[in-house]
Amino acid sequence: MSPLRENRIDLVRGISLLLIFVDHASVSFSEMLQQSRGFSDAAELFVMMAGMSAVLAYHPAAGRADFATVAARTLARSFKLYRVHLTLLLALTTAVFLVPLPNHETLLSNWSLQPLAEDPARFAMEALFLRYLPAELDILPLYIVLIPTVPLWFALIGRSPRLAVAASILLWLSAGLFHVGLIDLSQPKGVWYFNPFSWQIVFLIGILAGLRVRQGLVAFPYRRWLFLAALAFCVGAVPANLLAHFGGYATDGPLRFLVSKTSEGPLRLINALAIVYVVFNLEVLRRTSPTGWLRPIFAAGRNSLPVFVTGTILSDIVTAFVIGSNGLPLPLEVGLVVLGVAIQLLLAVHLDRRKRRPSASPKRSMLVASTDDRDYGWQPPKVLPPMSNAARDPAT
């Protein structure tokens, strides 16, 4: 069976990358923008798309995946991301410590770099073992840990999908209730901001959806009542989260666990599922062409790793400007954000054009998986014709 191309993965991932850039840029409207998406944000969408794309890269269209082969490929990908993470950390710390920046101490505090300044040898070693993740460089480590679990999930799902879901839920609940996590000496609580024991459930949901796509089915089967419920939740979650966050309810009381980002609280998880369910069942998005006017965003999703790295560097530069100047005028902030988004989109389109050259060899372009044009990557002139839900899913 030939794999069904699901271009919405690239669309969602491309939009998520741009939102992550704005969220991390530390401009005056970053927090408001992040909280105005409901209880969840771009991180959940990105991790879920990562699970889907991992299936399309590592799982065969028919039969079971070979454990040893998948393990070797995912470990290689994980080590590549580890090297990218350390390169980003080295570049940032070199710039911060060598370039004379205004409000230097404030920048050190903002990026939790004081420990490294006070004891470079110790915290450089801690960084190598991913026990010190300063400067919001905590997203790639999450993938570094999640990617090697792909063959384990494949094996468990092949045995019993229900068993895999039950194991994931148990691990998610245990991590949240008993605060099981990995050490991060840059965080006030001393644990990873993105707890992989909690966030694995988002990744697994993506894997399960990806397996349906791999079999030629729709990722999230349409049910009218479920679509309307998901849409209502998405809409209602926006004012509810704004009230909870800016009213202080999200940091105190029982609501704190329900919206915890570290533990992937239940409201965040439900909200992320609702958003993805709506997005994957909107007819207008299903018919959106990856070669049309949204091509740069699709391209960003297809070239997620270089775009993510670029966005991280640009967001740090904007943050340095904002903190170094004790705040910037709103028009200048908007201009910097627009410029940063434009740079990322131009880079994505450039990388896409390079892939279209006949002499170009297939590139690894996905943040958590590697693939080629025959499997999942973009085939410029070829777009599959629309298919009805009934045609793709016998259950409907």
ROMAR-893966 format. One record per residue (C-alpha): residue in one letter; x negated, y, z negated. Coordinates in pm, whole numbers, plus 50000, padded with zeros to 5 digits. Example, Ala and Ser with C-alpha at 12.3 -4.5 7.8 and 13.67 -1.06 7.14 Angstrom:
residues 2
A487704955049220/S486334989449286/
END
This chain:
residues 396
M500005000050000/S498555033650093/P498465058549805/L501055086149796/R499425120249804/E500655142149521/N499565177649599/R501295192049295/I498445178749083/D496125203249258/L498685231349234/V499215227048859/R495505222848798/G494605253649003/I497125275348817/S495905261248484/L492295270148566/L493215306348634/L495295308448317/I492445293748110/F490165320848251/V492555348748146/D493165332647806/H489425331847733/A488625366447871/S489555383147538/V491325412447704/S494135429547515/F496865408847681/S495145374647669/E496865363047352/M500295375447459/L499955358147795/Q498875325647633/Q501725325447381/S504335335347640/R504225300747797/G505995284247505/F504555261147242/S502065245647486/D499685262447729/A497425255448026/A495255230947831/E497995204347805/L498805207248174/F495155204248268/V494555173448052/M497705156648186/M496665163448546/A493245149448457/G494865116548357/M496805115148683/S493775122848898/A491675097348711/V494115070248821/L494015081649183/A490225080749175/Y489545048848978/H492555025649012/P493295005349326/A496655009349497/A497434972649436/G496284948349171/R494264955548859/A491214977548828/D487874960448775/F486864969348419/A483094969248476/T483284990348793/V485595016148639/A483515017448322/A480335024248519/R481955051748727/T483655068948434/L480485068148224/A478555083648510/R481155110948538/S481095116648163/F477315120848164/K477585145548451/L480035166748253/Y477735163847950/R474895178748155/V477175206548282/H478275214147926/L474705216947801/T473775238748100/L476635262548021/L475625263947655/L471985270247744/A472915297747989/L475185315247742/T472815313747446/T469895325347662/A471905355347782/V473155364147434/F469775361447263/L467585376547535/V469775403647689/P470195434747469/L473985436847444/P475995462747249/N477665449946931/H475335420246934/E476335408146587/T480025409646675/L479375388346981/L477465363046773/S480395361346533/N482985358846812/W481175329446971/S480105313146640/L476435316446734/Q475105328446396/P474115293046285/L472045288546601/A470365322346546/E469515313446184/D468355277546240/P467695271446613/A466035237446577/R468785221746370/F471755235146562/A470195228746901/M469995192246797/E473575193246669/A474625207347007/L472975178047186/F475125154146983/L478265175347043/R478505183946674/Y478135221146741/L480395235947011/P480135273946995/A481465300747231/E484705282247312/L482685255647495/D484975228847360/I486995218547665/L484385198447856/P483475178047543/L487125167147524/Y486835152447876/I483415137947800/V485105116947531/L488365109547716/I486915098448050/P485175066847920/T488515055647773/V490025052348122/P489045015448174/L490315007347823/W493685022847901/F493805004948237/A493194971648064/L495754978247792/I498404990448036/G497754960248258/R498514938447959/S501554958247838/P502424994747908/R504554995647593/L501614983447387/A499445011147533/V502065037747450/A502515023947099/A498755024047037/S498485059547166/I501345072046948/L499895054846641/L496485070446702/W498065104646763/L500115103046443/S497225090046234/A494865117246357/G497435144546288/L498675132545951/F495335121745806/H493175147845981/V490935122746157/G488605141246392/L485065147346513/I482665171946350/D482175206646498/L479965228746282/S481025259846475/Q484655257446361/P485915270746025/K487555237045951/G484475218146067/V486265196646327/W486735197746704/Y489305223546809/F490605198447068/N490795166446864/P490345138147118/F492175113646888/S495225136146920/W494845147947278/Q494455112547414/I498245109847417/V498455138347671/F495785121047879/L497635087647863/I500895103747980/G498965115948282/I497555081148341/L501005065248329/A502375091148572/G499355086148797/L499945048848810/R503455055148942/V502055077849213/R499435051449295/Q502265026749354/G504055050849589/L506695061749335/V507535096149201/A505475106148899/F508495116648692/P511825101748812/Y514605127448843/R517585126248611/R519885156148627/W520635157148253/L516945153348167/F515925180348413/L518465204948267/A517385196347911/A513705201048001/L514425233948174/A516425246547876/F513605236847639/C511005254747853/V513065286647861/G513965285947491/A510415277747382/V509065311147507/P510855334647263/A510715308346989/N506945305347014/L506415342947037/L508445347346718/A506635318846543/H503165330346646/F503385367846603/G505715364646305/G503145343746120/Y505295312446098/A502905291946312/T500075294646059/D502035288445740/G504635263245630/P505845231245799/L505825246846147/R502035247546139/F501765210146205/L504495210546471/V502605236046684/S499035226846590/K496755228146893/T494025207446731/S496405179046644/E498595184146953/G501705190446745/P505035175046850/L506505207646978/R503455213447197/L503635178147336/I507365180047409/N506955214347569/A504125202047792/L506185172047901/A509175194547974/I507075218248186/V505535190348390/Y508895172948434/V510445204848568/V507485212948794/F507395178148946/N511135178649013/L511485213049167/E512275208449534/V510575241149632/L507265229449482/R507555194949638/R507835211349980/T505055236649922/S502295230950175/P498675229350050/T497665247150372/G500065276450333/W499755309350148/L499035291049821/R496055273449975/P493495291449749/I495245278349436/F495415243049578/A491735246649666/A490955256849307/G492645225149185/R490715203849435/N487405219549328/S488145220848958/L484675216048813/P482825244348996/V485845267148956/F486045259048585/V482335266048536/T482645298748727/G485725308648527/T483925301248200/I480975323148295/L483245351248415/S485425350048102/D482285352647886/I481105382648088/V484485399848046/T484435391847674/A480975407247643/F482255438747816/V485325440747591/I483455435247265/G480425455747370/S482655485347449/N484935481347146/G487815476147387/L488435486947743/P491205507747903/L494085485948019/P493615494248392/L489965483648369/E490915451348190/V493455443348459/G490875451348727/L488305427948570/V490855399848541/V491985404148902/L488355404649016/G487585373148818/V490585354948964/A489635366149316/I486055353549274/Q487285319249164/L489755316449451/L487185327649708/L484765301649573/A487435274749597/V488285283549958/H484575284250046/L484075249449898/D487095236950091/R485695250450417/R482405232850353/K484265199950316/R485985205350651/R482705206050840/P482245173251032/S478705169250904/A479665174350541/S479595143550323/P482395137750067/K481855157749748/R482895150349395/S485255178749326/M487485167949040/L486805177648681/V487305143148535/A487085120148832/S485255115649157/T486925106049481/D486785112349854/D489125123550133/R490345088450205/D491575083949851/Y492935116249710/G490985146149835/W492295170750091/Q492755161050456/P493265195350615/P495475188650917/K497395159550769/V500285165750532/L502725138150445/P506365145250541/P508795151950257/M510365121350099/S513515119949894/N513405107649536/A515495077849639/A512995068349910/R510105069549669/D511745055049362/P514035024849395/A515385032149046/T517175063949162/
END
